[in-house]
Structures are given as C-alpha cells and as structure tokens.
Amino acid sequence: MAEAFNDLALPDAKAARYAVVAGEIAAVLEGEPNLTARMATVASMLAASFDDFYWTGFYVVDPDKPGELVVGPYQGTLGCLRIAFGRGVCGTAAATRQTQVVADVHAFPGHIACDSRAASEIVVPVLDPSGALIAVFDVDSARPAAFDALDAEGLERILKQAFG
C-alpha cells in the first residue's frame, strides 16, 4: 500500500491519491461478499492513506430500529454507539442522503461530540445496489476545514465502487 497522503496544498496530488487508493481497495475487496469485511477493509485502508483522517468508519442502519444508526467497523478512538437520523453530521447525512462536508463541527447545528479533538468532518451516505441506505461513512479530522469537494468526490466514488 502507498504512503499516507499529507500534502494538502496539492489538489492534483490529492485526487491522484484517491485514485490510487480506490484501485487498491477494489483489488483487496474483489470477490469478498461479506459486508462487515468490506466495511472493515475500507475503513482501515482509508485511515492509513490520509494523515488528516484520525477517525474513519461506518455507522450502519439498524434493521431493528428504523431511523437509527449503530456504530460499525471503524479505525480510531471510541465512537458514538448510536445516532438518530437527523441528529448531528452523521444523522443529517443519513436523513438527507447527501454528503456532508463540515469545515467547523462546532458551528454545525446539533453536532455530536464523540471525541473532543474533532474539528472538521465529512460524512458520505452508503447505498446498496438497489439504492437503499445501508450506512454512512464518517471521517473526522483534528484540523479545521480538512475536507473539500475533492474528498467528497473521492470518497463517494470509493464507497459506490465498494457497496453500490
């Protein structure tokens, strides 16, 4: 696996890094049908690929409690165990099915502070091949404004490739 990406001043390099890690993830996941194994692999490989990603993981739609996410495979410090749709950044992404790029989590209405180091966050809805929401993918950074449109595009592409 390639070295972690740490030069945020070079958008072309960031886009290229996403392309490389997308190929690496696709190669590792080829033929693996288990959803938990796929999620664990994606979380691990992305955590190792970008220095600003200090928490990467999934909050999975709980089949027994509609409208609620439960923590799934992740890399990082302790995560929140459950998040209601519409609550915080993850719940907003689940409710709207739209990627949330948050430059300052402290300014986000209803932000849930699972870890006090979080300064910025990106959350991407994860859809299955039929278009049903199965999870959200959450990345936290201790650096303000760590995420941008390139991150949204790169993560959306990887997650669609892995789960859609």
Long-range contacts (C-beta under 8 A, 24 or more apart in sequence): 1-45, 1-48, 1-49, 2-49, 4-48, 4-49, 4-50, 4-51, 5-49, 5-50, 5-51, 6-50, 6-51, 6-52, 8-52, 8-146, 11-150, 14-150, 14-151, 14-154, 15-150, 15-153, 15-154, 17-49, 17-50, 18-150, 18-151, 18-153, 18-154, 18-155, 18-157, 18-158, 19-154, 21-45, 21-46, 21-49, 21-158, 22-154, 22-157, 22-158, 22-161, 25-158, 25-161, 25-162, 26-161, 26-162, 29-162, 35-134, 35-163, 36-72, 36-73, 38-162, 38-163, 39-72, 39-73, 39-135, 40-73, 42-137, 42-158, 42-159, 42-162, 43-73, 43-74, 43-75, 43-137, 44-75, 46-139, 46-155, 46-158, 47-75, 47-76, 52-141, 52-142, 52-143, 52-146, 53-139, 53-140, 53-141, 54-117, 54-140, 54-141, 54-142, 55-79, 55-114, 55-115, 55-118, 55-138, 55-139, 55-140, 56-137, 56-138, 56-139, 56-140, 57-137, 57-138, 58-126, 58-135, 58-136, 58-137, 58-138, 59-83, 59-90, 59-94, 59-135, 59-136, 59-138, 60-134, 60-135, 61-94, 61-133, 61-134, 61-135, 69-94, 69-135, 69-136, 72-135, 74-138, 76-115, 76-140, 77-114, 77-115, 77-117, 78-114, 78-115, 79-114, 79-115, 79-138, 80-112, 80-114, 83-112, 87-112, 88-112, 89-121, 89-123, 89-138, 90-123, 90-136, 90-138, 92-123, 93-123, 93-124, 93-125, 93-136, 94-125, 94-133, 94-136, 96-125, 97-125, 97-127, 97-133, 98-125, 99-123, 99-124, 99-125, 99-152, 99-155, 99-156, 101-147, 101-148, 101-149, 101-151, 101-152, 102-147, 103-144, 103-145, 103-147, 104-144, 104-145, 105-140, 115-140, 117-142, 118-142, 119-143, 119-144, 119-146, 120-144, 120-145, 120-146, 120-147, 121-147, 122-147, 122-151, 122-152, 122-155, 124-152, 124-155, 124-156, 124-159, 126-159, 126-163, 127-160, 127-163, 127-164, 128-163, 128-164, 129-164, 134-163, 135-163
